[in-house]
């Protein structure tokens, strides 16, 4: 099972929601749109991620490694 999947996205969103609820949102100056943006970003941050990390792409000399080099694959 690949790590970067829909379950990972929902886990990230739940964790962001938990952290926001542990803090007083007003105390850090976040409005409703800010909170919505954080939750959407957490859900969607790995959309189209192929599930492999930089090390894998380096070892296999993948298409992404060829396109982006050794950093920020």
C-alpha angles and dihedrals in degrees: 000000000000116000098218099068141116092282090055090050092051090046090053091048091049091049092049089049091050092050092048091050092050091057127056099254090205091055092062094043100246119152129201093270091051092052092046090049092051092050094047090048091051091050095046104033094107101037108146091008107151094217098245127109131226092266092058092049092049094049094048096038087228127190089263091051090051090049099045107023124220099325132062093006 
